[in-house]
């Protein structure tokens, strides 16, 4: 399984062979009205990694697999069929009744397999066990008989040693037969040894893991009888049936998940539509994803340029302004910061977030000590806020030189009076306060 270069804990969905990167959906550019993904860096079309890379392997979700039938309806069906199976042994026509009960279980199990193969990881409604199960059960029984017959004929004509080899292959391949049967709904296609071997080869080693789990689960059913003994045969029979029914549903769910996980290797295209059938990113989302990739690639200038365009196109998006401001501070881009900071202060003032102004101002001048807002009105407003927060140094910095840069400003007296008061609040600055008041007299 490959993971996204820019989000290391997220599985990748595409690969750029030009940039040699793996990307998740968030890190892919989707053109409008197109499902084709392209690279943010080189704009080349990306290669899809298919479904397999985006699906958690079945051996990593055993807990979820065993919890799959644990819901009221499924448990009721599993236990109900087990009790009815135990009771039926004391009734006439018990074979036929058992066949009908087995049919219901198989029908539900195959429904679980089908649902799971489409990526639906919730057990289907128990009504799926009704109708059509009898014919399904007969076909499964016929496949079991056919496999047994092949082993017997091999033994009869070719000897026991070869028959043992054939038996091992067919027993190991029986889950593959069930999967092929579920996929094709054709009993003869499922019995075709070439199809069986192709299935096993396409999945590879994980098929062996599935087979091992099946053998372990099957063997555990017999252990119950040994623990209980023969004195409580009815109880033992019911418990064995419950466990057997439960494991059957789990096994079919795991086989369905294997189809879902390896649909690319098995040549199944149906789920591609499901995975790609999601709303395209908005222009804003696409641009922000592009910025994220550029930042992680260290292409700061390009990222800032796109971010600047995003803010101009989306003036009402509040969070973007804060993120862009933080980016400018981190990258110490004083040129863009000098242009954006006054706009950011306006945004804070309009958003009634005046409490953040003193800290934001200090952070800006730490990056660029020469910074001052463009307008006299904004400098005075920021100074008033800083004064209300007891930040005398910022008041002095904001007002100092205001009469030179904005000589026509009609609130210079108010501004410098505020500055003189701020100087009074600082130690050893009384002489400067006196000079400031003399300047006020001159301005007036």
C-alpha positions as a Markdown table, in Angstrom:
| # | Residue | x | y | z |
|---|---|---|---|---|
| 1 | Unk | 0.0 | 0.0 | 0.0 |
| 2 | Unk | 1.3 | 3.4 | -1.0 |
| 3 | Unk | 0.8 | 6.6 | 1.0 |
| 4 | Unk | 0.4 | 10.2 | 0.0 |
| 5 | Unk | 3.7 | 12.1 | 0.0 |
| 6 | Unk | 2.0 | 15.1 | 1.6 |
| 7 | Unk | -0.2 | 13.3 | 4.0 |
| 8 | Unk | 1.8 | 10.3 | 5.1 |
| 9 | Unk | -1.0 | 8.6 | 7.1 |
| 10 | Unk | -3.4 | 8.8 | 4.1 |
| 11 | Unk | -3.4 | 6.1 | 1.4 |
| 12 | Unk | -2.5 | 7.3 | -2.1 |
| 13 | Unk | -5.0 | 7.2 | -4.9 |
| 14 | Unk | -2.8 | 8.4 | -7.8 |
| 15 | Unk | 0.8 | 8.5 | -8.9 |
| 16 | Unk | 2.7 | 11.1 | -10.8 |
| 17 | Unk | 5.4 | 9.2 | -12.9 |
| 18 | Unk | 7.0 | 12.6 | -13.8 |
| 19 | Unk | 7.4 | 13.9 | -10.3 |
| 20 | Unk | 7.7 | 10.4 | -8.8 |
| 21 | Unk | 5.1 | 11.2 | -6.1 |
| 22 | Unk | 2.1 | 9.4 | -4.7 |
| 23 | Unk | -0.9 | 11.6 | -4.0 |
| 24 | Unk | -4.2 | 11.3 | -2.2 |
| 25 | Unk | -7.4 | 12.8 | -3.6 |
| 26 | Unk | -6.8 | 16.0 | -1.7 |
| 27 | Unk | -3.5 | 16.4 | -3.4 |
| 28 | Unk | -4.8 | 15.9 | -6.9 |
| 29 | Unk | -6.1 | 18.6 | -9.3 |
| 30 | Unk | -9.4 | 17.7 | -10.9 |
| 31 | Unk | -10.3 | 19.9 | -13.9 |
| 32 | Unk | -13.9 | 21.1 | -14.0 |
| 33 | Unk | -16.3 | 18.4 | -15.3 |
| 34 | Unk | -13.5 | 15.8 | -15.5 |
| 35 | Unk | -12.7 | 12.8 | -13.4 |
| 36 | Unk | -9.1 | 12.8 | -14.6 |
| 37 | Unk | -6.6 | 13.8 | -12.0 |
| 38 | Unk | -3.5 | 15.9 | -12.7 |
| 39 | Unk | -0.4 | 16.8 | -10.8 |
| 40 | Unk | -0.3 | 20.2 | -9.0 |
| 41 | Unk | 3.5 | 20.5 | -9.7 |
| 42 | Unk | 3.8 | 19.5 | -13.4 |
| 43 | Unk | 0.1 | 19.4 | -14.5 |
| 44 | Unk | 0.7 | 16.0 | -16.1 |
| 45 | Unk | -2.2 | 13.5 | -15.9 |
| 46 | Unk | -1.8 | 11.2 | -12.9 |
| 47 | Unk | -2.0 | 7.4 | -13.0 |
| 48 | Unk | -4.8 | 5.9 | -10.8 |
| 49 | Unk | -3.6 | 3.4 | -8.3 |
| 50 | Unk | -7.0 | 1.7 | -8.4 |
| 51 | Unk | -9.1 | 0.5 | -5.6 |
| 52 | Unk | -6.6 | -1.9 | -4.1 |
| 53 | Unk | -4.4 | 0.8 | -2.7 |
| 54 | Unk | -7.3 | 2.5 | -1.0 |
| 55 | Unk | -8.8 | -0.4 | 0.8 |
| 56 | Unk | -7.5 | -1.7 | 4.2 |
| 57 | Unk | -6.3 | -5.3 | 3.7 |
| 58 | Unk | -8.7 | -7.8 | 5.1 |
| 59 | Unk | -6.1 | -9.2 | 7.4 |
| 60 | Unk | -5.8 | -5.8 | 9.1 |
| 61 | Unk | -9.5 | -5.6 | 9.8 |
| 62 | Unk | -10.2 | -9.0 | 11.4 |
| 63 | Unk | -11.9 | -7.3 | 14.4 |
| 64 | Unk | -14.3 | -5.6 | 12.0 |
| 65 | Unk | -14.9 | -8.8 | 10.1 |
| 66 | Unk | -15.8 | -10.8 | 13.2 |
| 67 | Unk | -18.1 | -8.0 | 14.4 |
| 68 | Unk | -19.8 | -7.9 | 11.0 |
| 69 | Unk | -22.8 | -10.2 | 11.9 |
| 70 | Unk | -23.0 | -8.8 | 15.5 |
| 71 | Unk | -26.3 | -7.0 | 15.1 |
| 72 | Unk | -29.8 | -7.9 | 16.4 |
| 73 | Unk | -31.2 | -9.1 | 13.1 |
| 74 | Unk | -28.2 | -11.2 | 12.0 |
| 75 | Unk | -27.7 | -12.8 | 15.4 |
| 76 | Unk | -31.5 | -13.6 | 15.5 |
| 77 | Unk | -31.2 | -15.3 | 12.1 |
| 78 | Unk | -28.0 | -17.2 | 13.1 |
| 79 | Unk | -29.4 | -18.4 | 16.5 |
| 80 | Unk | -32.9 | -19.1 | 15.0 |
| 81 | Unk | -31.6 | -21.3 | 12.2 |
| 82 | Unk | -29.3 | -23.2 | 14.7 |
| 83 | Unk | -32.3 | -23.9 | 17.0 |
| 84 | Unk | -34.5 | -24.9 | 14.1 |
| 85 | Unk | -31.8 | -27.2 | 12.8 |
| 86 | Unk | -31.5 | -28.9 | 16.1 |
| 87 | Unk | -35.3 | -29.4 | 16.4 |
| 88 | Unk | -35.7 | -30.6 | 12.9 |
| 89 | Unk | -33.6 | -33.7 | 13.6 |
| 90 | Unk | -36.6 | -35.0 | 15.7 |
| 91 | Unk | -39.1 | -34.2 | 13.0 |
| 92 | Unk | -40.2 | -36.2 | 9.9 |
| 93 | Unk | -38.6 | -35.1 | 6.6 |
| 94 | Unk | -35.7 | -33.7 | 8.6 |
| 95 | Unk | -33.4 | -33.8 | 5.6 |
| 96 | Unk | -35.7 | -31.6 | 3.6 |
| 97 | Unk | -36.1 | -29.2 | 6.5 |
| 98 | Unk | -32.4 | -29.0 | 7.0 |
| 99 | Unk | -31.9 | -28.3 | 3.3 |
| 100 | Unk | -34.4 | -25.4 | 3.5 |
| 101 | Unk | -32.7 | -24.0 | 6.6 |
| 102 | Unk | -29.2 | -24.4 | 4.9 |
| 103 | Unk | -30.7 | -22.7 | 1.9 |
| 104 | Unk | -31.7 | -19.7 | 4.0 |
| 105 | Unk | -28.2 | -19.4 | 5.5 |
| 106 | Unk | -26.5 | -19.7 | 2.2 |
| 107 | Unk | -28.8 | -17.1 | 0.6 |
| 108 | Unk | -28.0 | -14.7 | 3.4 |
| 109 | Unk | -24.3 | -15.5 | 3.3 |
| 110 | Unk | -24.1 | -14.9 | -0.5 |
| 111 | Unk | -26.0 | -11.6 | 0.0 |
| 112 | Unk | -23.3 | -10.6 | 2.6 |
| 113 | Unk | -20.6 | -11.5 | 0.0 |
| 114 | Unk | -22.3 | -9.5 | -2.7 |
| 115 | Unk | -22.9 | -6.4 | -0.5 |
| 116 | Unk | -19.3 | -6.5 | 0.8 |
| 117 | Unk | -17.9 | -6.9 | -2.7 |
| 118 | Unk | -19.5 | -3.5 | -3.6 |
| 119 | Unk | -17.9 | -1.9 | -0.5 |
| 120 | Unk | -21.0 | -2.0 | 1.7 |
| 121 | Unk | -19.6 | -3.1 | 5.0 |
| 122 | Unk | -22.9 | -3.3 | 6.9 |
| 123 | Unk | -24.7 | -6.7 | 7.1 |
| 124 | Unk | -27.8 | -6.7 | 4.8 |
| 125 | Unk | -31.3 | -7.1 | 6.0 |
| 126 | Unk | -32.3 | -10.6 | 7.0 |
| 127 | Unk | -35.0 | -10.6 | 4.4 |
| 128 | Unk | -32.2 | -11.3 | 2.0 |
| 129 | Unk | -32.3 | -14.9 | 3.4 |
| 130 | Unk | -35.8 | -15.4 | 1.9 |
| 131 | Unk | -36.5 | -16.5 | -1.6 |
| 132 | Unk | -34.2 | -18.1 | -4.1 |
| 133 | Unk | -32.1 | -19.9 | -1.6 |
| 134 | Unk | -33.2 | -23.4 | -2.4 |
| 135 | Unk | -31.8 | -23.3 | -6.0 |
| 136 | Unk | -28.7 | -21.7 | -4.7 |
| 137 | Unk | -28.2 | -24.4 | -2.1 |
| 138 | Unk | -28.7 | -27.1 | -4.7 |
| 139 | Unk | -26.0 | -25.6 | -6.9 |
| 140 | Unk | -23.6 | -25.4 | -4.0 |
| 141 | Unk | -24.4 | -29.0 | -3.1 |
| 142 | Unk | -23.8 | -30.0 | -6.7 |
| 143 | Unk | -20.4 | -28.3 | -6.6 |
| 144 | Unk | -19.5 | -30.2 | -3.4 |
| 145 | Unk | -20.6 | -33.4 | -5.1 |
| 146 | Unk | -18.6 | -32.6 | -8.3 |
| 147 | Unk | -15.5 | -31.9 | -6.3 |
| 148 | Unk | -15.9 | -35.1 | -4.3 |
| 149 | Unk | -16.5 | -37.0 | -7.6 |
| 150 | Unk | -13.3 | -35.6 | -9.2 |
| 151 | Unk | -11.3 | -36.7 | -6.2 |
| 152 | Unk | -12.9 | -40.2 | -6.3 |
| 153 | Unk | -12.3 | -40.6 | -10.0 |
| 154 | Unk | -8.7 | -39.5 | -9.7 |
| 155 | Unk | -8.2 | -42.1 | -7.0 |
| 156 | Unk | -10.0 | -44.8 | -9.0 |
| 157 | Unk | -8.1 | -44.3 | -12.2 |
| 158 | Unk | -4.8 | -42.6 | -11.2 |
| 159 | Unk | -4.1 | -43.8 | -7.7 |
| 160 | Unk | -4.4 | -42.5 | -4.1 |
| 161 | Unk | -1.2 | -40.3 | -4.2 |
| 162 | Unk | -2.4 | -38.2 | -7.1 |
| 163 | Unk | -5.9 | -38.2 | -5.7 |
| 164 | Unk | -4.5 | -36.7 | -2.4 |
| 165 | Unk | -2.8 | -33.9 | -4.4 |
| 166 | Unk | -5.9 | -33.2 | -6.3 |
| 167 | Unk | -7.9 | -33.2 | -3.1 |
| 168 | Unk | -5.6 | -30.7 | -1.5 |
| 169 | Unk | -5.8 | -28.4 | -4.5 |
| 170 | Unk | -9.6 | -28.6 | -4.8 |
| 171 | Unk | -10.2 | -28.1 | -1.0 |
| 172 | Unk | -7.8 | -25.1 | -1.0 |
| 173 | Unk | -9.5 | -23.8 | -4.1 |
| 174 | Unk | -13.0 | -24.2 | -2.9 |
| 175 | Unk | -13.2 | -20.6 | -1.5 |
| 176 | Unk | -12.1 | -19.4 | -4.9 |
| 177 | Unk | -14.9 | -21.5 | -6.5 |
| 178 | Unk | -17.4 | -19.8 | -4.2 |
| 179 | Unk | -16.0 | -16.4 | -5.1 |
| 180 | Unk | -16.2 | -17.2 | -8.8 |
| 181 | Unk | -19.7 | -18.5 | -8.4 |
| 182 | Unk | -20.7 | -15.3 | -6.6 |
| 183 | Unk | -19.1 | -13.2 | -9.3 |
| 184 | Unk | -20.4 | -15.1 | -12.4 |
| 185 | Unk | -23.6 | -16.7 | -10.9 |
| 186 | Unk | -22.6 | -19.7 | -13.1 |
| 187 | Unk | -21.9 | -23.0 | -11.5 |
| 188 | Unk | -19.8 | -24.4 | -14.4 |
| 189 | Unk | -17.7 | -21.2 | -14.5 |
| 190 | Unk | -17.0 | -21.7 | -10.8 |
| 191 | Unk | -16.0 | -25.3 | -11.3 |
| 192 | Unk | -13.6 | -24.5 | -14.1 |
| 193 | Unk | -10.2 | -25.2 | -12.6 |
| 194 | Unk | -8.6 | -22.5 | -14.8 |
| 195 | Unk | -10.9 | -19.9 | -13.3 |
| 196 | Unk | -10.1 | -21.2 | -9.8 |
| 197 | Unk | -6.4 | -21.1 | -10.3 |
| 198 | Unk | -6.6 | -17.6 | -11.9 |
| 199 | Unk | -8.5 | -16.4 | -8.9 |
| 200 | Unk | -5.9 | -17.8 | -6.5 |
| 201 | Unk | -3.0 | -16.4 | -8.6 |
| 202 | Unk | -4.6 | -12.9 | -8.9 |
| 203 | Unk | -5.0 | -12.6 | -5.1 |
| 204 | Unk | -1.7 | -14.3 | -4.3 |
| 205 | Unk | -0.4 | -14.9 | -0.8 |
| 206 | Unk | -3.4 | -13.2 | 0.9 |
| 207 | Unk | -5.6 | -16.0 | -0.5 |
| 208 | Unk | -3.5 | -18.4 | 1.7 |
| 209 | Unk | -4.3 | -16.2 | 4.7 |
| 210 | Unk | -8.0 | -16.3 | 3.9 |
| 211 | Unk | -7.8 | -20.1 | 3.6 |
| 212 | Unk | -5.9 | -20.3 | 6.9 |
| 213 | Unk | -8.6 | -18.3 | 8.7 |
| 214 | Unk | -11.3 | -20.5 | 7.2 |
| 215 | Unk | -9.6 | -23.7 | 8.3 |
| 216 | Unk | -9.1 | -22.3 | 11.9 |
| 217 | Unk | -12.8 | -21.3 | 12.1 |
| 218 | Unk | -13.9 | -24.6 | 10.7 |
| 219 | Unk | -11.8 | -26.5 | 13.2 |
| 220 | Unk | -13.0 | -24.5 | 16.2 |
| 221 | Unk | -16.6 | -25.8 | 15.6 |
| 222 | Unk | -15.6 | -29.4 | 16.5 |
| 223 | Unk | -13.8 | -28.2 | 19.6 |
| 224 | Unk | -17.2 | -27.2 | 21.1 |
| 225 | Unk | -18.4 | -30.8 | 21.0 |
| 226 | Unk | -15.3 | -32.1 | 22.8 |
| 227 | Unk | -15.7 | -29.6 | 25.6 |
| 228 | Unk | -19.4 | -30.3 | 26.1 |
| 229 | Unk | -19.3 | -34.0 | 25.6 |
| 230 | Unk | -22.2 | -36.3 | 24.5 |
| 231 | Unk | -24.3 | -36.0 | 27.6 |
| 232 | Unk | -25.8 | -32.7 | 26.3 |
| 233 | Unk | -26.1 | -33.5 | 22.6 |
| 234 | Unk | -28.9 | -31.1 | 21.9 |
| 235 | Unk | -27.1 | -28.2 | 23.6 |
| 236 | Unk | -23.9 | -29.2 | 21.8 |
| 237 | Unk | -25.7 | -29.4 | 18.5 |
| 238 | Unk | -27.3 | -25.9 | 18.9 |
| 239 | Unk | -24.0 | -24.3 | 20.0 |
| 240 | Unk | -22.1 | -25.9 | 17.1 |
| 241 | Unk | -24.8 | -24.7 | 14.7 |
| 242 | Unk | -24.6 | -21.2 | 16.1 |
| 243 | Unk | -20.9 | -21.0 | 15.8 |
| 244 | Unk | -21.0 | -22.7 | 12.4 |
| 245 | Unk | -23.6 | -20.2 | 11.1 |
| 246 | Unk | -21.8 | -17.3 | 12.6 |
| 247 | Unk | -18.5 | -18.3 | 11.0 |
| 248 | Unk | -20.2 | -18.9 | 7.6 |
| 249 | Unk | -21.4 | -15.4 | 7.5 |
| 250 | Unk | -18.0 | -14.1 | 8.6 |
| 251 | Unk | -16.2 | -16.2 | 5.9 |
| 252 | Unk | -18.5 | -15.0 | 3.1 |
| 253 | Unk | -18.1 | -11.4 | 4.3 |
| 254 | Unk | -14.3 | -11.9 | 4.1 |
| 255 | Unk | -14.6 | -13.4 | 0.7 |
| 256 | Unk | -16.7 | -10.5 | -0.5 |
| 257 | Unk | -14.1 | -8.1 | 1.0 |
| 258 | Unk | -11.4 | -9.9 | -0.9 |
| 259 | Unk | -13.3 | -9.3 | -4.1 |
| 260 | Unk | -13.6 | -5.6 | -3.1 |
| 261 | Unk | -9.9 | -5.4 | -2.2 |
| 262 | Unk | -8.6 | -7.1 | -5.3 |
| 263 | Unk | -11.2 | -6.0 | -7.9 |
| 264 | Unk | -8.4 | -4.4 | -10.0 |
| 265 | Unk | -6.4 | -7.6 | -10.1 |
| 266 | Unk | -9.7 | -9.5 | -10.8 |
| 267 | Unk | -10.6 | -7.2 | -13.6 |
| 268 | Unk | -13.7 | -5.8 | -12.0 |
| 269 | Unk | -14.6 | -2.2 | -13.0 |
| 270 | Unk | -17.9 | -1.7 | -11.2 |
| 271 | Unk | -16.5 | 0.0 | -8.1 |
| 272 | Unk | -14.4 | 2.5 | -9.9 |
| 273 | Unk | -17.5 | 4.5 | -10.6 |
| 274 | Unk | -18.5 | 4.4 | -6.9 |
| 275 | Unk | -15.1 | 5.6 | -5.7 |
| 276 | Unk | -14.8 | 8.4 | -8.2 |
| 277 | Unk | -18.4 | 9.5 | -7.9 |
| 278 | Unk | -17.9 | 12.3 | -5.5 |
| 279 | Unk | -18.3 | 16.1 | -5.9 |
| 280 | Unk | -15.4 | 17.9 | -7.5 |
| 281 | Unk | -13.5 | 20.3 | -5.4 |
| 282 | Unk | -14.6 | 23.9 | -5.5 |
| 283 | Unk | -12.1 | 26.4 | -7.0 |
| 284 | Unk | -11.3 | 27.5 | -3.5 |
| 285 | Unk | -10.7 | 24.0 | -2.3 |
| 286 | Unk | -8.6 | 23.2 | -5.3 |
| 287 | Unk | -6.4 | 26.4 | -4.8 |
| 288 | Unk | -5.9 | 25.7 | -1.1 |
| 289 | Unk | -4.8 | 22.1 | -1.9 |
| 290 | Unk | -2.4 | 23.5 | -4.5 |
| 291 | Unk | -1.0 | 25.9 | -1.9 |
| 292 | Unk | -0.6 | 23.0 | 0.5 |
| 293 | Unk | 1.4 | 21.0 | -2.0 |
| 294 | Unk | 3.6 | 23.9 | -2.9 |
| 295 | Unk | 4.4 | 24.7 | 0.7 |
| 296 | Unk | 5.4 | 21.1 | 1.4 |
| 297 | Unk | 7.6 | 21.2 | -1.7 |
| 298 | Unk | 9.2 | 24.4 | -0.4 |
| 299 | Unk | 8.0 | 26.5 | -3.3 |
| 300 | Unk | 7.0 | 29.4 | -1.0 |
| 301 | Unk | 6.9 | 32.2 | -3.6 |
| 302 | Unk | 4.5 | 30.3 | -5.8 |
| 303 | Unk | 2.4 | 29.3 | -2.8 |
| 304 | Unk | 2.1 | 32.9 | -1.6 |
| 305 | Unk | 1.2 | 34.1 | -5.1 |
| 306 | Unk | -1.7 | 31.7 | -5.3 |
| 307 | Unk | -2.8 | 32.4 | -1.8 |
| 308 | Unk | -2.8 | 36.1 | -2.6 |
| 309 | Unk | -5.1 | 35.5 | -5.6 |
| 310 | Unk | -7.3 | 33.2 | -3.5 |
| 311 | Unk | -7.9 | 36.0 | -0.9 |
| 312 | Unk | -8.7 | 38.5 | -3.6 |
| 313 | Unk | -11.2 | 36.1 | -5.1 |
| 314 | Unk | -12.7 | 35.2 | -1.8 |
| 315 | Unk | -12.8 | 38.3 | 0.4 |
| 316 | Unk | -15.5 | 36.9 | 2.7 |
| 317 | Unk | -13.5 | 33.7 | 3.6 |
| 318 | Unk | -12.3 | 34.6 | 7.1 |
| 319 | Unk | -10.1 | 31.6 | 7.9 |
| 320 | Unk | -8.1 | 32.1 | 4.8 |
| 321 | Unk | -6.9 | 35.5 | 5.8 |
| 322 | Unk | -5.6 | 34.3 | 9.1 |
| 323 | Unk | -3.8 | 31.3 | 7.5 |
| 324 | Unk | -2.2 | 33.6 | 4.9 |
| 325 | Unk | -1.1 | 36.0 | 7.5 |
| 326 | Unk | 0.5 | 33.2 | 9.5 |
| 327 | Unk | 2.2 | 32.0 | 6.4 |
| 328 | Unk | 3.7 | 35.5 | 5.7 |
| 329 | Unk | 5.0 | 35.8 | 9.2 |
| 330 | Unk | 6.6 | 32.3 | 9.1 |
| 331 | Unk | 8.2 | 32.9 | 5.7 |
| 332 | Unk | 9.2 | 36.5 | 6.7 |
| 333 | Unk | 8.0 | 37.8 | 3.3 |
| 334 | Unk | 8.1 | 41.5 | 4.2 |
| 335 | Unk | 7.1 | 42.7 | 0.8 |
| 336 | Unk | 3.8 | 40.9 | 0.7 |
| 337 | Unk | 3.4 | 41.3 | 4.5 |
| 338 | Unk | 3.6 | 45.1 | 4.2 |
| 339 | Unk | 0.8 | 45.1 | 1.6 |
| 340 | Unk | -1.4 | 42.5 | 3.4 |
| 341 | Unk | -1.1 | 43.6 | 7.0 |
| 342 | Unk | -3.2 | 46.7 | 6.7 |
| 343 | Unk | -5.9 | 44.7 | 5.1 |
| 344 | Unk | -5.6 | 42.1 | 7.8 |
| 345 | Unk | -6.0 | 44.8 | 10.5 |
| 346 | Unk | -9.1 | 46.1 | 8.7 |
| 347 | Unk | -10.4 | 42.5 | 8.8 |
| 348 | Unk | -9.8 | 42.3 | 12.5 |
| 349 | Unk | -11.5 | 45.6 | 13.2 |
| 350 | Unk | -14.5 | 44.7 | 11.0 |
| 351 | Unk | -14.8 | 41.3 | 12.7 |
| 352 | Unk | -14.8 | 42.9 | 16.2 |
| 353 | Unk | -11.6 | 41.1 | 17.0 |
| 354 | Unk | -9.9 | 44.2 | 18.4 |
| 355 | Unk | -8.4 | 42.2 | 21.3 |
| 356 | Unk | -6.0 | 40.6 | 18.9 |
| 357 | Unk | -4.7 | 43.8 | 17.4 |
| 358 | Unk | -1.8 | 44.6 | 19.9 |
| 359 | Unk | -0.3 | 41.1 | 19.6 |
| 360 | Unk | -0.7 | 41.0 | 15.9 |
| 361 | Unk | 1.0 | 44.4 | 15.6 |
| 362 | Unk | 3.9 | 43.2 | 17.7 |
| 363 | Unk | 4.3 | 40.1 | 15.6 |
| 364 | Unk | 4.3 | 42.2 | 12.4 |
| 365 | Unk | 7.0 | 44.7 | 13.6 |
| 366 | Unk | 9.1 | 41.8 | 14.8 |
| 367 | Unk | 9.3 | 40.6 | 11.3 |
| 368 | Unk | 9.6 | 44.1 | 9.8 |
| 369 | Unk | 10.5 | 46.8 | 12.4 |
| 370 | Unk | 9.9 | 49.5 | 9.7 |
| 371 | Unk | 6.2 | 48.6 | 9.2 |
| 372 | Unk | 3.5 | 51.1 | 9.7 |
| 373 | Unk | -0.1 | 51.1 | 8.4 |
| 374 | Unk | -0.6 | 53.1 | 5.2 |
| 375 | Unk | -3.4 | 55.4 | 6.4 |
| 376 | Unk | -3.3 | 57.8 | 9.3 |
| 377 | Unk | -6.8 | 56.7 | 10.3 |
| 378 | Unk | -5.7 | 53.1 | 10.8 |
| 379 | Unk | -2.6 | 54.1 | 12.7 |
| 380 | Unk | -4.7 | 56.2 | 15.1 |
| 381 | Unk | -7.3 | 53.4 | 15.5 |
| 382 | Unk | -4.6 | 50.8 | 16.3 |
| 383 | Unk | -3.0 | 53.2 | 18.7 |
| 384 | Unk | -6.3 | 53.7 | 20.5 |
| 385 | Unk | -6.7 | 50.0 | 20.9 |
| 386 | Unk | -3.2 | 49.5 | 22.1 |
| 387 | Unk | -3.7 | 52.4 | 24.6 |
| 388 | Unk | -6.8 | 50.7 | 25.9 |
| 389 | Unk | -4.8 | 47.5 | 26.5 |
| 390 | Unk | -2.0 | 49.4 | 28.3 |
| 391 | Unk | 0.5 | 48.9 | 25.5 |
| 392 | Unk | 2.3 | 52.3 | 25.6 |
| 393 | Unk | 5.3 | 51.3 | 23.5 |
| 394 | Unk | 3.0 | 50.3 | 20.5 |
| 395 | Unk | 1.1 | 53.6 | 20.9 |
| 396 | Unk | 4.4 | 55.6 | 20.6 |
| 397 | Unk | 5.6 | 53.5 | 17.6 |
| 398 | Unk | 2.3 | 54.0 | 15.8 |
| 399 | Unk | 2.0 | 57.8 | 16.3 |
| 400 | Unk | 5.6 | 58.8 | 16.0 |
| 401 | Unk | 6.2 | 60.6 | 12.8 |
| 402 | Unk | 2.6 | 60.8 | 11.9 |
| 403 | Unk | 2.7 | 64.6 | 11.3 |
| 404 | Unk | 5.4 | 64.1 | 8.7 |
| 405 | Unk | 3.8 | 61.3 | 6.8 |
| 406 | Unk | 0.3 | 62.6 | 7.0 |
| 407 | Unk | 0.6 | 66.4 | 7.6 |
| 408 | Unk | -3.0 | 67.0 | 6.5 |
| 409 | Unk | -4.5 | 64.6 | 9.0 |
| 410 | Unk | -7.1 | 66.4 | 11.0 |
| 411 | Unk | -6.7 | 64.3 | 14.2 |
| 412 | Unk | -3.0 | 65.0 | 14.8 |
| 413 | Unk | -3.6 | 66.8 | 18.0 |
| 414 | Unk | -5.6 | 63.8 | 19.4 |
| 415 | Unk | -3.0 | 61.4 | 18.2 |
| 416 | Unk | 0.0 | 63.2 | 19.7 |
| 417 | Unk | -1.9 | 63.8 | 23.0 |
| 418 | Unk | -2.3 | 60.1 | 23.2 |
| 419 | Unk | 1.4 | 59.7 | 22.5 |
| 420 | Unk | 2.4 | 62.2 | 25.2 |
| 421 | Unk | 0.3 | 60.3 | 27.7 |
| 422 | Unk | 1.9 | 57.0 | 26.6 |
| 423 | Unk | 5.4 | 58.6 | 27.2 |
| 424 | Unk | 4.3 | 59.6 | 30.7 |
| 425 | Unk | 3.6 | 55.9 | 31.4 |
| 426 | Unk | 7.2 | 54.9 | 30.6 |
| 427 | Unk | 10.2 | 55.4 | 32.9 |
| 428 | Unk | 12.7 | 58.1 | 31.9 |
| 429 | Unk | 10.5 | 59.4 | 29.1 |
| 430 | Unk | 9.1 | 62.5 | 30.7 |
| 431 | Unk | 11.4 | 64.8 | 28.8 |
| 432 | Unk | 10.1 | 63.2 | 25.6 |
| 433 | Unk | 6.6 | 63.8 | 26.8 |
| 434 | Unk | 7.3 | 67.5 | 27.3 |
| 435 | Unk | 8.7 | 67.7 | 23.7 |
| 436 | Unk | 5.6 | 65.9 | 22.4 |
| 437 | Unk | 3.3 | 68.4 | 24.0 |
| 438 | Unk | 5.3 | 71.3 | 22.6 |
| 439 | Unk | 4.8 | 69.6 | 19.2 |
| 440 | Unk | 1.1 | 69.6 | 19.9 |
| 441 | Unk | 1.1 | 73.3 | 20.6 |
| 442 | Unk | 2.9 | 73.8 | 17.2 |
| 443 | Unk | 0.4 | 71.7 | 15.4 |
| 444 | Unk | -2.5 | 73.4 | 17.0 |
